[in-house]
Amino acid sequence: MNQAMILGTGSAVPKRILSNNDLAKIVDTSDEWITTRTGIKTRRKAGVGEETSKLAAAAGRRAIADAGLEIQDIDMILVATVTGDMIMPSCACLVQKHLGADKSFAFDVNAACSGFLYAFSIADKYIRADPSLKILVIGAETMSSRVDWQDRNTCVIFGDGAGAVVLGGGTGDRGLLAEKLYSDGELYKLLYIENAQSMNTDLRNPDYDGSYVRMAGREVFKYAVRAMAEAVYVVLDKAQVSAAELTLVIPHQANIRIINKLRETLNLSPEKVYVNVDKYGNTSAATIPIALDEANREGRLQPGDYVLFCAFGGGFTWGAQLVSW
């Protein structure tokens, strides 16, 4: 089979660590309030020279090195992000520039927190058509650039960072075994970011109050757990793999309550679910590849292990993927 197989992983996060106590100095909150509701203790905040494209490039370099490849081996770069450095060009084109990957072509994928899964899926289709391709897939965000720092319901949740994988043609049964992706634009108002106000006065939003993350937290929670669990069941059924056979589940790191509820729904033991939301918060499209890189470097994955990804984000978008490591 020619499905996409993960050849290497990498990640990069900003130097600055923003603790719950730090946030309590700028917004009406506390370490107890944040920890109880989200499980988050710290998150990273980008500084000078840590734009989304630069974090993405750093994660990409590490993934390429982990794969035992050179930058010139990369044929294609996909970056999943909603916080690119600018509207045009794409973040992926800037990553290509930073890496000097002049043999590749590059573009972005916008599916919010599900973006890494969507980008992985696109890369898989290219590889199935041409197994010789080496594709760099990155989830990268500087969510600190798009949160309202006076809204404690959102600014305490999000963080910055990037994670990456290099994909190539799979061998035997290794690689992406099954997936299911979804979207529902009818629900976009529950989680969205406005663009900058239009320069065309006829197209301006009369209710515009800034280009910030806006989220109806309780409604998102309700939909997220159910939707991700259903996607996981569909994927496991397609692959004819049981939940008990999974080595590791790497869910989107949005909120510890969502993760725990998903784990209980799937009847999984805590050691089978990777959690790092306490350290990084919700880095949107970057959460899964950052967690995957950490798990890989901790030696938690062996060839043939079943690894499951699942995510839920603005759009709404959601889905799940099963990989044989």
C-alpha positions as CSV (number, residue, x, y, z in Angstrom):
1,M,0.0,0.0,0.0
2,N,1.1,3.6,-0.7
3,Q,-0.5,5.4,2.3
4,A,1.4,8.2,4.1
5,M,3.8,7.0,6.8
6,I,5.4,9.3,9.4
7,L,9.1,9.4,8.9
8,G,10.0,12.0,11.5
9,T,8.6,14.5,14.0
10,G,9.6,17.9,15.3
11,S,8.2,20.7,17.4
12,A,9.1,24.2,18.5
13,V,7.6,26.5,21.2
14,P,8.4,30.1,22.2
15,K,10.8,30.8,25.0
16,R,8.4,32.7,27.2
17,I,6.3,30.7,29.6
18,L,3.1,32.5,30.8
19,S,1.8,31.0,34.0
20,N,-1.7,31.2,35.5
21,N,-0.4,33.6,38.1
22,D,1.0,35.8,35.4
23,L,-2.4,36.0,33.8
24,A,-4.0,36.8,37.1
25,K,-2.1,40.1,37.0
26,I,-3.7,41.2,33.8
27,V,-7.3,39.7,33.9
28,D,-9.8,38.8,36.6
29,T,-8.8,35.1,37.2
30,S,-6.7,32.9,39.4
31,D,-4.6,29.7,39.1
32,E,-7.3,27.7,40.8
33,W,-10.0,29.1,38.5
34,I,-8.0,28.2,35.3
35,T,-6.7,24.9,36.5
36,T,-10.1,23.6,37.7
37,R,-11.9,24.5,34.4
38,T,-9.1,23.8,31.9
39,G,-6.3,21.8,33.4
40,I,-3.9,24.4,32.0
41,K,-1.0,25.6,34.3
42,T,1.2,27.3,31.7
43,R,1.3,28.2,28.0
44,R,3.9,29.7,25.7
45,K,3.7,33.3,24.3
46,A,5.6,34.3,21.2
47,G,8.0,37.1,21.3
48,V,10.3,39.0,18.9
49,G,11.5,36.7,16.1
50,E,8.9,34.0,17.0
51,E,6.3,34.6,14.3
52,T,4.2,31.6,13.3
53,S,6.3,31.0,10.2
54,K,9.5,30.9,12.2
55,L,8.1,28.5,14.8
56,A,6.8,26.4,11.9
57,A,10.2,26.4,10.2
58,A,12.0,25.4,13.4
59,A,9.6,22.5,14.0
60,G,10.0,21.5,10.3
61,R,13.8,21.4,10.6
62,R,13.7,19.1,13.5
63,A,11.2,16.8,11.8
64,I,13.4,16.6,8.7
65,A,16.4,15.8,10.8
66,D,14.5,13.2,12.7
67,A,13.5,11.6,9.4
68,G,17.2,11.4,8.4
69,L,16.6,13.6,5.4
70,E,17.9,16.9,4.0
71,I,15.8,20.0,3.4
72,Q,16.3,19.6,-0.4
73,D,14.5,16.2,-0.1
74,I,11.2,17.9,0.7
75,D,8.8,18.1,-2.2
76,M,5.9,19.8,-0.6
77,I,5.1,21.9,2.5
78,L,1.7,22.1,4.1
79,V,1.1,24.4,7.0
80,A,-2.2,24.2,9.0
81,T,-2.8,27.6,10.7
82,V,-5.3,30.3,11.3
83,T,-2.7,32.7,12.6
84,G,-0.3,33.1,9.7
85,D,2.1,36.1,9.6
86,M,0.0,37.8,6.9
87,I,-3.0,37.2,4.7
88,M,-0.8,36.8,1.6
89,P,1.6,35.0,1.0
90,S,0.7,31.8,2.8
91,C,2.6,30.8,6.0
92,A,3.8,27.8,4.1
93,C,5.5,30.0,1.5
94,L,7.3,31.8,4.3
95,V,8.4,28.5,5.8
96,Q,9.7,27.4,2.5
97,K,11.8,30.7,2.4
98,H,13.1,30.2,6.0
99,L,14.1,26.6,5.2
100,G,15.5,27.3,1.8
101,A,13.4,24.4,0.5
102,D,13.4,25.6,-3.1
103,K,12.5,22.3,-4.6
104,S,9.2,22.2,-2.8
105,F,5.8,23.8,-3.4
106,A,3.8,25.1,-0.5
107,F,0.3,26.2,0.7
108,D,-1.8,26.6,3.8
109,V,-4.7,24.7,5.2
110,N,-7.3,26.5,7.4
111,A,-9.4,24.1,9.5
112,A,-8.7,25.7,12.9
113,C,-7.9,23.1,15.6
114,S,-8.5,20.2,13.1
115,G,-6.0,21.7,10.7
116,F,-3.3,19.2,11.2
117,L,-5.6,16.3,10.5
118,Y,-6.9,18.0,7.3
119,A,-3.3,18.7,6.1
120,F,-2.2,15.2,6.9
121,S,-5.2,13.9,4.9
122,I,-4.2,16.1,1.9
123,A,-0.6,14.9,2.0
124,D,-1.8,11.3,2.2
125,K,-3.6,11.7,-1.1
126,Y,-0.5,13.1,-2.8
127,I,1.6,10.2,-1.5
128,R,-0.9,7.6,-2.6
129,A,-0.6,9.1,-6.1
130,D,3.2,9.3,-5.9
131,P,4.9,7.3,-3.1
132,S,8.3,8.8,-3.8
133,L,7.1,12.2,-2.4
134,K,8.4,13.6,0.9
135,I,6.0,16.0,2.4
136,L,6.4,18.3,5.4
137,V,3.2,18.8,7.3
138,I,3.1,21.4,10.0
139,G,0.6,22.7,12.5
140,A,1.6,26.1,13.7
141,E,-0.1,28.9,15.6
142,T,0.6,32.2,17.5
143,M,-2.9,32.3,19.1
144,S,-1.6,35.1,21.4
145,S,-2.0,37.4,18.4
146,R,-5.7,36.7,18.2
147,V,-7.0,36.5,21.8
148,D,-8.7,39.3,23.7
149,W,-6.4,39.8,26.7
150,Q,-9.3,41.1,28.7
151,D,-11.5,38.1,28.1
152,R,-10.7,35.5,30.7
153,N,-12.8,32.8,29.0
154,T,-10.4,32.7,26.0
155,C,-7.0,34.3,26.9
156,V,-6.3,31.7,29.6
157,I,-6.9,28.8,27.2
158,F,-4.7,29.5,24.1
159,G,-1.0,29.2,23.6
160,D,1.6,29.4,20.8
161,G,3.8,26.7,19.2
162,A,4.4,24.5,16.2
163,G,4.6,20.7,15.5
164,A,5.6,18.9,12.3
165,V,5.9,15.6,10.7
166,V,7.6,14.4,7.5
167,L,5.5,12.0,5.5
168,G,6.6,9.5,2.9
169,G,5.3,6.3,1.2
170,G,4.3,3.6,3.7
171,T,5.6,0.1,3.7
172,G,3.3,-2.9,4.2
173,D,0.6,-2.0,6.7
174,R,2.4,1.0,8.3
175,G,1.1,4.5,7.8
176,L,-2.4,6.1,7.7
177,L,-4.9,3.2,7.9
178,A,-8.2,5.0,8.2
179,E,-9.7,8.5,8.7
180,K,-12.9,10.4,8.8
181,L,-13.1,14.2,8.6
182,Y,-16.2,16.4,9.0
183,S,-17.4,20.0,9.0
184,D,-20.5,21.9,9.8
185,G,-20.5,25.6,8.8
186,E,-23.9,26.1,10.4
187,L,-22.2,26.2,13.8
188,Y,-19.4,28.6,13.0
189,K,-20.7,31.3,15.4
190,L,-19.8,29.1,18.4
191,L,-16.1,29.5,17.7
192,Y,-14.6,32.0,15.2
193,I,-12.2,34.8,14.6
194,E,-13.3,37.9,12.6
195,N,-11.0,39.2,9.9
196,A,-9.8,42.8,10.0
197,Q,-12.6,45.2,9.1
198,S,-13.2,45.4,5.4
199,M,-11.8,48.3,3.4
200,N,-15.0,48.1,1.3
201,T,-17.6,49.9,3.4
202,D,-20.4,47.9,1.7
203,L,-19.0,44.7,3.1
204,R,-18.3,45.9,6.7
205,N,-19.7,44.0,9.6
206,P,-21.8,46.4,11.7
207,D,-21.2,44.3,14.8
208,Y,-17.4,44.1,14.4
209,D,-15.5,44.4,17.7
210,G,-12.1,43.2,16.8
211,S,-10.2,40.3,15.2
212,Y,-10.3,38.1,18.3
213,V,-11.1,34.5,19.2
214,R,-14.8,34.3,20.1
215,M,-16.0,31.1,21.7
216,A,-19.2,29.8,23.3
217,G,-17.3,27.5,25.7
218,R,-20.2,25.4,27.0
219,E,-21.7,24.7,23.6
220,V,-18.3,23.9,22.1
221,F,-17.7,21.4,25.0
222,K,-21.0,19.7,24.3
223,Y,-20.4,19.2,20.6
224,A,-16.7,18.4,20.9
225,V,-16.8,15.3,23.0
226,R,-19.7,13.7,21.1
227,A,-18.4,14.6,17.7
228,M,-14.8,13.3,18.3
229,A,-16.0,10.1,19.9
230,E,-18.3,9.4,16.9
231,A,-15.4,10.1,14.5
232,V,-13.2,7.7,16.5
233,Y,-15.7,4.9,16.4
234,V,-16.1,5.3,12.6
235,V,-12.4,5.2,12.0
236,L,-11.8,2.1,14.3
237,D,-14.7,0.4,12.5
238,K,-13.2,1.2,9.1
239,A,-9.8,-0.2,10.1
240,Q,-11.3,-3.1,12.0
241,V,-9.2,-2.2,15.1
242,S,-10.7,-2.1,18.6
243,A,-10.1,0.7,21.2
244,A,-8.4,-1.9,23.3
245,E,-5.7,-2.4,20.6
246,L,-4.7,1.3,20.6
247,T,-1.3,2.0,21.9
248,L,-1.8,5.7,22.2
249,V,-4.5,8.3,21.6
250,I,-3.3,11.9,20.9
251,P,-6.4,14.1,21.1
252,H,-6.6,17.8,20.5
253,Q,-5.3,19.5,23.6
254,A,-8.1,22.0,24.2
255,N,-9.2,21.3,27.8
256,I,-8.5,18.5,30.3
257,R,-12.3,18.1,30.9
258,I,-12.9,17.4,27.2
259,I,-9.9,15.0,27.1
260,N,-11.1,13.1,30.2
261,K,-14.7,12.9,29.0
262,L,-13.5,11.5,25.7
263,R,-11.3,9.0,27.5
264,E,-14.2,7.8,29.6
265,T,-16.5,7.6,26.6
266,L,-13.9,5.4,24.8
267,N,-13.2,3.4,28.0
268,L,-9.5,4.0,27.8
269,S,-7.0,3.9,30.6
270,P,-5.2,7.2,31.4
271,E,-1.8,5.9,30.2
272,K,-3.3,5.4,26.7
273,V,-4.2,9.0,26.3
274,Y,-1.4,11.6,25.8
275,V,-1.9,14.8,27.7
276,N,0.3,18.0,27.7
277,V,-2.4,20.7,27.8
278,D,-1.2,21.6,31.2
279,K,2.1,22.8,29.8
280,Y,1.1,24.4,26.5
281,G,-2.6,25.2,26.6
282,N,-4.6,25.0,23.4
283,T,-2.2,25.7,20.4
284,S,-5.0,25.0,17.9
285,A,-3.6,23.2,14.8
286,A,-0.3,22.6,16.6
287,T,-1.5,20.6,19.6
288,I,-1.5,17.1,18.0
289,P,1.9,17.3,16.3
290,I,3.6,18.9,19.4
291,A,2.2,16.0,21.5
292,L,3.2,13.5,18.9
293,D,6.7,14.8,18.8
294,E,7.0,14.6,22.6
295,A,5.6,11.0,22.7
296,N,8.0,10.0,19.9
297,R,11.1,11.5,21.7
298,E,10.0,9.9,25.0
299,G,10.2,6.5,23.2
300,R,6.5,5.7,23.7
301,L,6.0,4.6,20.1
302,Q,7.3,1.4,18.4
303,P,6.9,0.2,14.8
304,G,3.4,-1.2,14.3
305,D,1.8,0.6,17.2
306,Y,-1.7,1.9,16.6
307,V,-1.8,5.7,17.2
308,L,-5.0,7.6,17.0
309,F,-5.5,11.3,16.5
310,C,-8.7,13.2,17.0
311,A,-9.6,16.9,16.9
312,F,-12.4,19.4,17.0
313,G,-12.2,23.1,16.0
314,G,-13.8,26.2,14.6
315,G,-15.8,25.8,11.4
316,F,-17.0,23.5,13.0
317,T,-14.4,21.0,11.8
318,W,-13.6,17.7,13.4
319,G,-12.3,14.2,12.7
320,A,-10.1,11.3,13.6
321,Q,-7.2,9.3,12.0
322,L,-5.6,6.0,12.8
323,V,-1.9,5.5,12.1
324,S,0.2,2.4,12.3
325,W,3.5,3.7,13.5
